[in-house]
């Protein structure tokens, strides 16, 4: 998912808030799976994030996640 998709899903007004929450409280979250809307991986951690994506078989286009084929959206909450 992208930061914006997560923000929309949980009702946050700004995708940057997702990044902030993850940096403070997201230790158990697979951080590499959250990318920018362009598919860009976490800045400053590109090598590790791309290694993890390759290991998981995530569709990539160069150094970006191919969101057309890799994006995930959770089912609506009950």
C-alpha positions in Angstrom: 0.0 0.0 0.0 1.0 3.6 -0.4 1.2 6.1 2.4 -1.8 7.9 0.8 -3.9 4.7 0.6 -3.3 3.9 4.2 -4.2 7.5 5.2 -7.4 7.2 3.2 -8.3 3.8 4.7 -7.7 4.9 8.3 -9.1 8.4 7.9 -6.0 10.5 8.3 -5.9 13.8 6.4 -2.3 13.5 5.2 -0.1 10.6 4.0 2.9 12.1 5.9 1.0 11.3 9.1 1.2 7.6 8.2 5.0 7.9 7.9 5.3 9.7 11.3 3.1 7.1 13.1 5.1 4.3 11.5 8.4 5.9 12.6 7.2 6.2 16.2 5.1 3.0 16.7 5.5 0.8 13.6 8.3 -1.4 14.8 6.4 -4.6 14.1 5.1 -3.5 10.7 6.7 -4.7 7.5 7.8 -1.1 6.8 9.3 -1.9 3.3 5.8 -2.7 2.0 4.6 0.9 2.5 5.7 3.0 -0.5 5.1 6.4 -2.1 2.3 6.7 -4.6 4.9 6.4 -7.3 6.2 3.1 -6.0 9.3 4.7 -4.5 10.6 2.8 -1.5 11.6 4.4 1.8 14.3 7.0 1.2 17.5 6.2 3.0 16.6 2.5 3.1 16.4 1.8 -0.6 18.9 -1.1 -0.6 17.3 -3.0 2.2 13.7 -2.3 1.1 14.5 -3.4 -2.5 16.3 -6.6 -1.3 13.2 -7.5 0.8 10.9 -6.8 -2.1 13.0 -9.0 -4.4 13.1 -11.8 -1.8 9.3 -11.6 -1.6 8.8 -11.6 -5.3 7.2 -8.1 -5.4 6.7 -6.8 -8.9 9.2 -4.1 -9.6 9.9 -1.6 -12.3 13.5 -0.7 -11.9 14.0 0.6 -8.4 10.2 1.1 -7.7 7.4 -1.1 -6.7 5.0 -1.7 -9.7 1.9 -0.7 -7.9 -0.3 -1.6 -10.8 0.5 -5.3 -10.1 1.6 -5.2 -6.4 -0.8 -2.8 -4.7 -3.0 -4.3 -2.0 -6.2 -3.0 -0.5 -7.7 -4.4 2.7 -11.4 -5.5 2.8 -13.8 -2.9 4.3 -14.0 -3.0 8.0 -17.1 -4.6 9.5 
